[in-house]
Amino acid sequence: GFLVSTPLLAERLAWTGRPSWVVPNALDERLLDPRLVDPAMPLPAAPPPGADPMLTVGYMGTFTHDGDLALVLPALRAVAARHAGRLRLQLVGVTGREDTQAELRDLPLEVLRLTPPQMAYPRFLPWFTQALRWDIAIAPLADTPFNRAKSDLKHLDYAAQGTAGLYSRVTSYRHTVRDGETGLLVPNSTAAWE
């Protein structure tokens, strides 16, 4: 059988004839222990002494989010231009395609590269929650058949970091993010994301 994190994923596996059990995502609080952070993992650049405080907007995910990032790129450009010199974007993973990375060159962007690029979650989560200091985290998600089967894991990750989150108003987040309370649900339009 299969253990899956969403009902839609269970439905998609029905053709196999094997049973599926839906077990929603949860975080193991033991992974939030600061002693688990690997000091060899990269840290964001510290602002120079006396510098004006920067607002840091972060986005984390596997290297499958090029389309999701493209969804919010015009809004990120507009916000970065409006707040020039006061906004920093940080990406952890997210994009694996060179054409997408080229599209990002005009943004005040810091890309944090992990070693190895794909690492086990028990190693990643302690670093993510202890080493990064984001003011806002974004979770754009295009409304595609693939994405509809995804879970709300970014909501849990961002909450564990203590970061305010903006989430696409799609199936993955609509049932767990309480709009205006545990995050903001954003329609997938440039105006709404901006």
C-alpha positions as CSV (number, residue, x, y, z in Angstrom):
1,G,0.0,0.0,0.0
2,F,0.8,3.7,0.0
3,L,1.1,6.3,2.7
4,V,0.3,9.7,1.2
5,S,-0.1,13.2,2.5
6,T,-3.2,14.4,0.5
7,P,-6.5,12.8,-0.4
8,L,-6.0,13.7,-4.1
9,L,-2.7,11.8,-4.2
10,A,-4.6,8.8,-2.7
11,E,-7.2,9.1,-5.5
12,R,-4.5,9.3,-8.1
13,L,-3.0,6.0,-6.9
14,A,-6.3,4.1,-6.9
15,W,-5.6,2.7,-10.3
16,T,-2.9,0.5,-8.7
17,G,-5.6,-1.5,-6.7
18,R,-3.5,-1.1,-3.6
19,P,-4.8,0.6,-0.5
20,S,-3.7,4.2,0.3
21,W,-3.7,5.8,3.7
22,V,-3.8,9.6,4.0
23,V,-1.5,10.8,6.8
24,P,-1.4,14.7,6.8
25,N,2.0,16.3,7.2
26,A,3.3,17.1,10.7
27,L,6.6,18.4,11.9
28,D,8.7,16.4,14.4
29,E,9.5,19.1,17.0
30,R,12.7,17.3,17.9
31,L,14.1,18.7,14.5
32,L,13.8,22.2,15.9
33,D,16.6,21.7,18.3
34,P,19.4,24.3,17.5
35,R,22.1,21.8,18.4
36,L,21.2,19.9,15.2
37,V,22.3,22.7,12.9
38,D,25.3,21.7,10.8
39,P,27.8,24.6,11.0
40,A,29.1,23.7,7.5
41,M,25.7,24.7,6.0
42,P,25.7,28.1,4.2
43,L,24.5,31.2,6.1
44,P,23.0,34.3,4.5
45,A,25.3,37.3,4.3
46,A,25.1,39.5,7.3
47,P,24.2,43.1,6.7
48,P,27.1,45.6,7.1
49,P,27.3,47.3,10.5
50,G,25.1,50.4,10.6
51,A,23.2,49.5,7.4
52,D,19.6,50.3,7.2
53,P,17.5,47.3,8.0
54,M,16.4,45.3,5.0
55,L,13.2,43.4,4.6
56,T,14.0,39.9,3.6
57,V,11.5,37.9,1.5
58,G,12.3,34.2,1.2
59,Y,11.2,31.3,-0.9
60,M,12.2,27.7,-0.3
61,G,11.4,24.5,-2.1
62,T,12.7,21.7,-4.3
63,F,14.0,22.5,-7.8
64,T,10.6,22.0,-9.3
65,H,9.2,25.4,-8.7
66,D,10.3,27.3,-11.8
67,G,6.7,27.7,-13.0
68,D,5.5,28.8,-9.5
69,L,8.3,31.4,-9.3
70,A,7.4,32.7,-12.8
71,L,3.8,33.2,-11.5
72,V,5.1,35.9,-9.0
73,L,8.1,37.2,-10.8
74,P,6.3,40.4,-12.2
75,A,5.1,41.2,-8.7
76,L,8.5,40.6,-7.1
77,R,10.0,43.0,-9.7
78,A,7.4,45.7,-9.0
79,V,7.9,45.4,-5.2
80,A,11.7,45.4,-5.5
81,A,11.6,48.5,-7.7
82,R,9.2,50.3,-5.3
83,H,11.4,49.5,-2.3
84,A,14.8,49.7,-4.0
85,G,17.6,49.3,-1.5
86,R,15.3,48.2,1.3
87,L,14.3,44.7,0.1
88,R,16.3,41.5,-0.2
89,L,15.1,38.3,-1.8
90,Q,16.5,34.9,-0.7
91,L,15.9,31.6,-2.5
92,V,16.7,28.2,-1.2
93,G,16.3,25.7,-4.0
94,V,13.2,26.5,-6.0
95,T,14.7,26.9,-9.4
96,G,16.9,24.4,-11.3
97,R,16.6,25.8,-14.8
98,E,19.2,28.2,-16.2
99,D,16.6,30.2,-18.1
100,T,14.7,30.9,-14.9
101,Q,17.9,31.9,-13.1
102,A,18.7,34.3,-15.9
103,E,15.2,35.9,-15.4
104,L,16.2,36.7,-11.8
105,R,19.4,38.6,-12.5
106,D,17.8,42.1,-12.2
107,L,16.5,41.4,-8.7
108,P,18.2,42.0,-5.3
109,L,18.5,38.3,-4.9
110,E,20.7,36.0,-2.8
111,V,20.6,32.3,-3.8
112,L,21.6,30.0,-1.0
113,R,23.0,26.7,-2.4
114,L,23.0,23.7,-0.2
115,T,25.4,20.8,-0.2
116,P,24.2,18.4,-1.3
117,P,21.5,20.3,-3.2
118,Q,18.9,17.7,-2.4
119,M,19.2,16.7,1.3
120,A,17.2,14.7,3.8
121,Y,14.6,16.7,5.6
122,P,15.9,15.9,9.1
123,R,19.1,17.7,8.2
124,F,17.5,20.6,6.3
125,L,14.8,21.6,8.8
126,P,17.1,22.5,11.7
127,W,19.2,24.7,9.5
128,F,16.1,26.3,7.8
129,T,14.5,27.2,11.1
130,Q,17.6,28.4,13.0
131,A,19.9,29.9,10.4
132,L,17.6,32.0,8.2
133,R,15.8,35.2,9.3
134,W,13.0,36.0,6.9
135,D,10.5,38.7,7.5
136,I,8.1,37.2,4.9
137,A,8.1,33.9,3.2
138,I,6.2,33.2,-0.1
139,A,4.6,30.0,-1.3
140,P,3.3,30.7,-4.8
141,L,1.8,27.6,-6.4
142,A,0.4,27.5,-9.9
143,D,-3.0,25.7,-10.2
144,T,-1.8,22.7,-12.1
145,P,-2.8,19.0,-11.9
146,F,0.6,18.2,-10.4
147,N,0.4,20.9,-7.8
148,R,-3.2,20.1,-6.8
149,A,-1.9,16.9,-5.2
150,K,0.7,18.7,-3.1
151,S,0.4,19.1,0.6
152,D,0.7,22.2,2.8
153,L,4.2,21.4,4.0
154,K,5.6,24.9,3.3
155,H,3.0,26.3,5.7
156,L,4.4,24.1,8.4
157,D,8.0,24.9,7.5
158,Y,7.4,28.7,7.5
159,A,5.4,28.6,10.7
160,A,8.3,26.6,12.4
161,Q,10.6,29.4,11.3
162,G,8.2,32.0,12.8
163,T,7.9,33.8,9.5
164,A,4.8,35.5,8.1
165,G,3.7,33.5,5.0
166,L,2.0,34.4,1.8
167,Y,0.4,31.4,0.1
168,S,-1.4,30.9,-3.2
169,R,-5.1,30.5,-2.7
170,V,-5.1,26.9,-4.1
171,T,-6.1,23.5,-2.8
172,S,-2.8,22.8,-1.0
173,Y,-3.2,25.8,1.4
174,R,-6.9,26.7,1.3
175,H,-7.9,24.2,4.0
176,T,-5.0,24.8,6.5
177,V,-4.0,28.4,6.2
178,R,-6.4,30.6,8.1
179,D,-6.4,33.7,6.0
180,G,-5.3,36.8,7.9
181,E,-4.5,34.7,11.0
182,T,-1.9,32.0,10.2
183,G,-0.9,33.4,6.8
184,L,-2.3,35.3,3.9
185,L,-4.0,33.4,1.0
186,V,-3.3,35.2,-2.3
187,P,-5.1,34.8,-5.6
188,N,-2.7,33.8,-8.4
189,S,-2.6,37.2,-10.1
190,T,0.3,39.7,-10.3
191,A,-1.8,42.5,-8.7
192,A,-2.7,40.3,-5.7
193,W,0.8,39.1,-5.1
194,E,2.1,42.7,-5.5
